Amino acid sequence: MTFRSIRWTLSFWYAVIIIGSLAALGWTLLAEMERKLYEDADEQLEYWLWMARLETSKASTSDLQQRLAASLPRGATFGVWNGEGQRQTSADADLATPRHEGAETRGHIRVRTKRLDGGWWILVGMNVEDEHHRVRDFLYLLLLTGAGIVVVALGGGWLLVTRALAPVAHIGATARRISGENLGARISTKGIKNELADLAHTLNASFDRLEAEVERQARFTADASHELRTPLAVVLAHLELADTRDKTEEQLRERVAICHEASLRMRSVVEGLLTLARADAGELKLDQSDVDLHALLEDVRTSIGPLAAERDVTVEHRLDPVTVPGDAERLREAITNLYTNAVRHSDDGGKVTITLERDNDVAVVRVADTGPGIPAEHLPRIFERFYRVDVARTRGDGGSGLGLSITRRIIELHRGVVSVASSEGEGAEFTVRLPAV
């Protein structure tokens, strides 16, 4: 535990607030008590001053001190000065000639002075030492009580802070347990009812995404290794056979053709992985221009014509003239993947329907086939890398398992979206939406 921890920081500021509040309250009470004591003394002095004025008006100078001493309480201080400032009588020889009216405190004496007609001055005073002691005693009481309150408050505050931060310690301990070998641990929110519960839910959601991403990367690595291992094994096997068994030129040519086909498959996988890696890193640059989608779709139909003819699949176009901003070659790659995917998954003698239309400021491309369709449980993952609904069939058709993933990334880079709708046994329809010019 360090003094820079949240617990110490909160406790420190809690102590500052408590001590500051008690000090302000104590000072206010002390000042109010002192003010009230002086106010009571001044009221008493005002009455004494009235009595002294009355005696001064009736008594002669010779018996003035005696009459004042008799009329005022024992211990009272008094003094009378004429208009020339000469002392007429005084209970204290050290009293100085008054210069102004009002009340003031001189040591332990509270005095009140009044100027009379003719320039005469009357002063009365009382000893307020007892009042000073009462103020001092009250100050000591405040200090002792305040110290006790501070100690109790700090102890209680420390316990409250410790209890409030206990879920944070639990969250930290759980987070430290999560590693590459243990991604399943989650923060329990049992007993947490405050904002920390929201934090725990947020962190758990982040851990869920992290676990899903790690699992996806693990699947991706395994699938990529498998995709490359199969054609590589084919190449090695045929090279070994060519070296040990094949003697004729025709046999060697057949082996070379098989190795060439396997190499093309490996190149397709590697290029697809490179495209996705660049897209993920933000390094896939687009050569922006206005792209005539109508012409691009016609070119793609022409390029996949041999594949469609081989499978006896009819490709039907219903295209409106629409232009979109983007990279023509990247868009061609994305659309070609959808065309090829539709032809490969259509039944022999089936049909692929391509439509292009404008919906306000959006270009909408739909690619529909008459294949077996995609089961509902596979739809959420259809755009994942190397994900296949029918593994054996897709590999047999020569697909790398990356086409739809590449298509989605390219469309997203063009600020568009691609989606799929399908029912098992009724074919599939992929829809691309792109901003139109």
C-alpha positions in Angstrom: 0.0 0.0 0.0 1.4 3.4 -1.0 0.5 6.9 0.2 -0.5 7.6 -3.4 -3.2 4.9 -3.5 -6.8 5.8 -3.9 -7.5 4.7 -0.3 -5.0 7.1 1.1 -6.0 9.9 -1.2 -9.7 9.6 -0.3 -8.9 9.3 3.4 -6.6 12.4 3.2 -9.2 14.6 1.5 -11.9 13.2 3.8 -9.8 14.2 6.8 -9.1 17.7 5.3 -12.9 18.2 4.8 -13.7 17.0 8.3 -11.0 19.0 10.0 -11.8 22.1 7.9 -15.5 21.8 8.6 -15.0 21.4 12.4 -12.5 24.3 12.5 -15.0 26.5 10.7 -17.8 25.4 12.9 -15.7 25.9 16.1 -14.5 29.3 15.0 -18.1 30.4 14.3 -19.3 29.1 17.6 -16.4 30.7 19.5 -16.9 34.0 17.8 -20.6 34.0 18.4 -20.1 33.1 22.1 -17.6 36.0 22.5 -19.9 38.4 20.7 -22.8 37.4 22.9 -20.8 37.8 26.1 -19.6 41.2 25.1 -23.1 42.1 24.0 -24.5 41.2 27.5 -21.6 43.2 29.1 -22.3 46.2 27.0 -26.0 46.1 27.9 -25.0 46.0 31.6 -22.5 48.9 31.0 -25.1 50.9 29.3 -27.3 50.7 32.4 -24.3 51.6 34.6 -23.6 54.5 32.4 -27.2 55.8 32.8 -26.8 55.5 36.6 -23.5 57.3 36.5 -24.9 60.1 34.5 -27.8 60.4 37.0 -25.5 60.6 40.0 -23.1 63.1 38.2 -26.0 65.4 37.6 -27.1 65.4 41.2 -23.8 65.2 43.1 -21.1 67.8 43.8 -17.5 67.2 42.9 -16.5 66.5 46.5 -18.9 63.6 47.0 -19.1 62.4 43.4 -16.8 59.4 43.8 -18.6 58.3 47.0 -22.0 58.5 45.3 -20.8 56.6 42.2 -19.1 53.9 44.3 -22.3 53.5 46.2 -24.6 53.4 43.2 -22.5 51.1 41.0 -21.8 47.4 41.8 -18.6 46.5 43.7 -15.6 46.1 41.5 -17.0 48.4 38.8 -14.6 50.8 37.1 -15.7 54.4 36.6 -14.3 57.8 35.8 -15.6 61.4 35.2 -13.7 64.2 33.3 -14.7 67.8 32.8 -14.6 69.7 29.6 -11.0 70.6 30.0 -10.1 66.9 30.4 -9.5 67.2 34.1 -10.3 64.1 36.1 -13.1 64.8 38.6 -13.3 61.3 40.0 -12.0 57.8 39.2 -12.0 54.3 40.7 -8.7 53.7 38.9 -5.9 56.2 38.8 -4.5 54.7 35.6 -7.6 55.4 33.5 -6.6 57.6 30.6 -8.8 60.6 29.4 -11.4 59.3 26.9 -11.1 60.4 23.3 -14.1 58.8 21.7 -17.5 57.3 22.6 -18.3 53.6 22.5 -17.3 50.3 23.9 -13.8 48.6 24.0 -11.8 46.1 25.8 -8.7 47.1 27.8 -7.1 43.9 29.0 -9.6 42.2 31.2 -11.8 45.4 31.5 -14.7 46.1 29.2 -15.4 49.9 29.2 -18.0 52.1 27.8 -17.6 55.8 27.3 -20.1 58.6 26.9 -19.6 62.3 26.1 -22.0 64.7 27.9 -23.2 68.2 27.3 -20.4 70.7 28.1 -17.7 68.4 27.0 -17.8 66.2 30.1 -16.8 62.5 29.8 -18.2 59.5 31.8 -16.6 56.1 31.6 -17.8 52.9 33.3 -16.2 49.5 33.1 -16.5 45.9 34.4 -14.1 43.1 34.7 -14.7 40.5 32.0 -11.9 38.1 33.1 -14.5 35.5 34.0 -16.0 35.8 30.5 -12.5 35.3 29.0 -12.1 32.2 31.1 -15.5 30.9 29.8 -14.4 31.5 26.2 -11.1 29.8 26.8 -12.8 26.8 28.5 -15.2 26.6 25.6 -12.2 26.6 23.2 -10.6 23.7 25.1 -13.8 21.8 25.0 -14.1 22.4 21.2 -10.5 21.2 20.7 -11.0 18.0 22.7 -14.4 17.3 21.2 -13.2 18.1 17.7 -10.1 15.8 18.2 -12.4 13.0 19.3 -14.7 13.6 16.3 -11.8 13.7 13.9 -10.4 10.4 15.2 -13.8 8.6 15.0 -14.5 10.2 11.6 -11.1 9.2 10.2 -11.5 5.6 11.5 -15.0 5.4 10.1 -13.9 7.0 6.9 -11.0 4.6 6.5 -13.4 1.6 7.0 -15.9 3.1 4.6 -13.3 3.7 1.9 -11.8 0.2 2.4 -15.3 -1.3 2.1 -16.1 0.9 -0.9 -12.9 -0.1 -2.7 -13.1 -3.8 -1.9 -14.9 -4.5 -5.2 -12.1 -2.7 -7.0 -9.5 -5.0 -5.4 -11.7 -8.0 -6.5 -11.9 -6.6 -10.0 -8.1 -6.1 -10.1 -7.5 -9.7 -8.8 -9.8 -11.2 -11.4 -8.3 -9.2 -14.2 -4.8 -10.3 -13.2 -6.0 -14.0 -13.3 -7.0 -13.6 -16.9 -4.3 -14.6 -19.3 -3.8 -16.5 -22.6 -4.3 -19.8 -20.8 -7.3 -18.6 -18.7 -9.6 -16.4 -20.6 -12.8 -17.7 -19.0 -12.6 -15.9 -15.7 -15.1 -13.1 -15.2 -15.7 -10.5 -12.5 -18.6 -11.4 -10.1 -21.0 -8.6 -9.6 -22.8 -10.3 -6.7 -23.2 -7.7 -3.9 -22.1 -4.8 -6.0 -25.0 -2.3 -6.5 -23.3 0.9 -7.4 -21.3 2.3 -10.3 -18.6 -0.3 -9.9 -21.2 -2.9 -11.1 -21.3 -1.0 -14.4 -17.5 -1.0 -14.5 -17.5 -4.8 -13.9 -20.1 -5.4 -16.6 -18.1 -3.2 -19.0 -14.9 -5.1 -18.2 -16.6 -8.5 -18.5 -17.9 -7.4 -22.0 -14.3 -6.5 -22.9 -13.1 -9.8 -21.7 -15.8 -11.6 -23.7 -14.6 -9.7 -26.8 -11.0 -10.5 -26.0 -11.8 -14.2 -25.6 -13.7 -14.3 -28.8 -10.9 -12.5 -30.6 -8.3 -14.9 -29.3 -10.4 -17.9 -30.2 -11.0 -16.4 -33.7 -7.2 -15.9 -34.1 -6.6 -19.4 -32.9 -9.1 -20.8 -35.4 -7.7 -18.5 -38.1 -4.1 -19.8 -37.5 -5.2 -23.4 -37.5 -7.3 -23.0 -40.6 -4.6 -21.1 -42.4 -2.1 -23.8 -41.5 -4.5 -26.5 -42.8 -5.3 -24.6 -46.0 -1.6 -24.3 -46.8 -0.6 -27.8 -45.6 -3.0 -29.6 -47.9 -1.6 -28.2 -51.3 1.9 -28.3 -49.9 1.5 -32.0 -49.1 0.2 -32.5 -52.7 3.3 -30.8 -54.1 5.7 -32.7 -52.0 4.1 -36.1 -52.7 4.0 -35.6 -56.4 7.6 -34.4 -56.5 8.7 -37.5 -54.6 6.8 -39.7 -56.9 8.2 -38.0 -60.0 11.7 -38.5 -58.6 11.2 -42.2 -57.8 8.6 -43.6 -60.2 7.9 -41.4 -63.2 10.1 -42.1 -66.2 8.1 -40.8 -69.2 7.7 -37.2 -70.2 3.9 -37.6 -70.1 4.0 -38.7 -66.4 6.3 -35.9 -65.5 4.0 -33.4 -67.3 1.0 -34.7 -65.3 2.9 -34.3 -62.0 4.0 -30.8 -62.9 0.4 -29.8 -63.7 -0.9 -31.1 -60.4 1.9 -29.2 -58.6 1.1 -26.1 -60.5 -2.6 -26.3 -59.5 -1.6 -26.8 -55.9 0.8 -23.9 -56.0 -1.9 -21.6 -57.5 -4.2 -22.7 -54.6 -1.4 -21.8 -52.1 -0.9 -18.4 -53.8 -4.6 -17.7 -53.6 -4.6 -18.3 -49.9 -1.5 -16.3 -49.3 -2.7 -13.3 -51.4 -6.1 -13.4 -49.6 -4.4 -13.4 -46.2 -2.2 -10.5 -47.3 -5.2 -8.5 -48.5 -7.0 -9.0 -45.2 -3.9 -8.2 -43.1 -3.4 -5.0 -45.0 -7.1 -4.1 -44.5 -6.9 -4.8 -40.8 -3.8 -2.7 -40.5 -5.3 0.2 -42.5 -2.8 -0.2 -45.2 -5.1 -1.3 -48.0 -5.1 1.9 -50.2 -8.0 2.7 -52.5 -7.5 4.3 -55.9 -10.6 6.5 -55.8 -12.6 7.4 -58.9 -16.1 7.3 -60.1 -17.0 3.7 -61.0 -19.7 2.7 -63.4 -21.2 -0.3 -61.6 -23.3 -1.3 -64.6 -20.2 -1.7 -66.8 -18.2 -3.3 -64.0 -21.0 -6.0 -63.4 -21.1 -6.7 -67.1 -17.3 -7.2 -67.2 -17.5 -9.6 -64.2 -20.3 -11.7 -65.9 -18.1 -12.0 -68.9 -15.1 -13.1 -66.8 -17.0 -15.8 -65.0 -18.7 -17.0 -68.1 -16.6 -20.1 -68.6 -17.2 -21.2 -65.0 -21.0 -20.7 -65.4 -20.9 -22.6 -68.7 -19.0 -25.4 -67.1 -21.7 -25.9 -64.5 -24.5 -25.1 -66.9 -25.6 -22.1 -64.8 -27.5 -19.3 -66.3 -26.4 -15.8 -65.2 -29.3 -13.3 -65.5 -28.7 -9.5 -65.2 -31.1 -6.7 -64.4 -29.0 -3.6 -64.2 -29.8 0.1 -63.8 -27.1 2.7 -64.6 -25.5 3.6 -61.2 -22.2 5.2 -60.4 -20.3 4.9 -57.1 -17.1 6.5 -55.8 -14.4 3.9 -55.1 -11.5 1.7 -56.3 -12.7 -0.1 -59.5 -10.2 -3.0 -59.1 -11.1 -3.6 -55.4 -14.8 -3.4 -56.2 -14.3 -5.8 -59.1 -12.6 -8.2 -56.7 -15.4 -8.0 -54.2 -18.2 -8.5 -56.8 -16.3 -11.3 -58.5 -16.1 -13.2 -55.2 -19.9 -12.9 -54.9 -20.5 -14.0 -58.5 -18.1 -16.9 -58.2 -19.6 -18.0 -54.9 -23.1 -17.9 -56.4 -22.1 -20.0 -59.4 -20.2 -22.6 -57.4 -23.1 -23.1 -55.0 -25.8 -23.2 -57.6 -27.0 -26.6 -58.7 -26.0 -27.7 -62.1 -28.5 -26.2 -64.5 -29.4 -23.5 -62.0 -29.6 -19.8 -62.3 -27.8 -16.8 -60.7 -29.7 -13.5 -60.8 -27.8 -10.2 -60.5 -29.7 -6.9 -59.9 -28.4 -3.4 -59.7 -30.7 -0.5 -58.7 -30.5 2.9 -57.1 -32.3 3.5 -53.7 -32.1 7.3 -53.2 -28.4 7.9 -52.6 -27.5 4.2 -52.3 -26.4 1.7 -55.0 -27.9 -1.8 -54.2 -26.4 -4.9 -55.8 -28.1 -8.3 -55.2 -26.6 -11.6 -56.1 -29.0 -14.5 -55.8 -28.5 -18.2 -56.6 -30.7 -21.3 -56.7 -28.3 -23.5 -54.6 -29.1 -25.4 -51.5 -29.1 -22.3 -49.3 -27.4 -21.7 -46.0 -28.7 -23.1 -42.7 -29.8 -20.4 -40.3 -27.1 -21.4 -37.7 -24.3 -20.6 -40.2 -25.5 -17.2 -41.3 -23.9 -15.2 -38.4 -20.5 -16.6 -39.2 -20.7 -16.7 -43.0 -18.3 -13.8 -43.4 -15.6 -15.2 -41.1 -12.2 -16.1 -42.5 -12.0 -19.8 -43.6 -15.5 -20.5 -42.4 -17.3 -23.0 -44.6 -20.9 -24.3 -44.5 -19.9 -27.4 -46.4 -16.1 -28.0 -46.0 -15.7 -30.8 -48.4 -17.8 -29.2 -51.2 -16.1 -25.8 -50.9 -12.6 -27.2 -51.1 -13.7 -29.4 -54.0 -14.8 -26.2 -55.8 -11.4 -24.7 -55.2 -12.5 -22.0 -52.8 -9.9 -20.7 -50.3 -12.5 -19.8 -47.6 -11.4 -16.1 -47.7 -13.6 -14.7 -50.5 -16.5 -13.5 -48.5 -14.2 -12.1 -45.8 -12.3 -10.1 -48.4 -15.6 -9.0 -49.9 -16.9 -7.6 -46.6 -13.6 -5.7 -45.8 -13.5 -4.2 -49.3 -17.2 -3.1 -49.1 -16.6 -1.7 -45.6 -13.6 0.3 -46.8 -16.0 1.9 -49.4 -18.3 2.9 -46.5 -20.8 0.2 -47.5 -22.4 -2.9 -46.0 -22.8 -6.5 -47.3 -25.4 -8.9 -45.9 -26.9 -12.3 -46.7 -30.4 -13.7 -46.5 -31.1 -17.4 -47.0 -33.3 -20.3 -46.2 -32.1 -23.9 -46.4 -33.2 -25.4 -49.7 -34.1 -22.0 -51.3 -30.8 -20.6 -52.3 -29.0 -17.5 -50.9 -29.1 -13.8 -51.7 -26.1 -11.5 -50.9 -26.9 -7.7 -50.9 -24.3 -5.0 -51.2 -25.1 -1.4 -50.4 -22.7 1.4 -51.4 -23.0 5.2 -51.4 -23.9 6.4 -54.9 -22.7 9.5 -56.7 
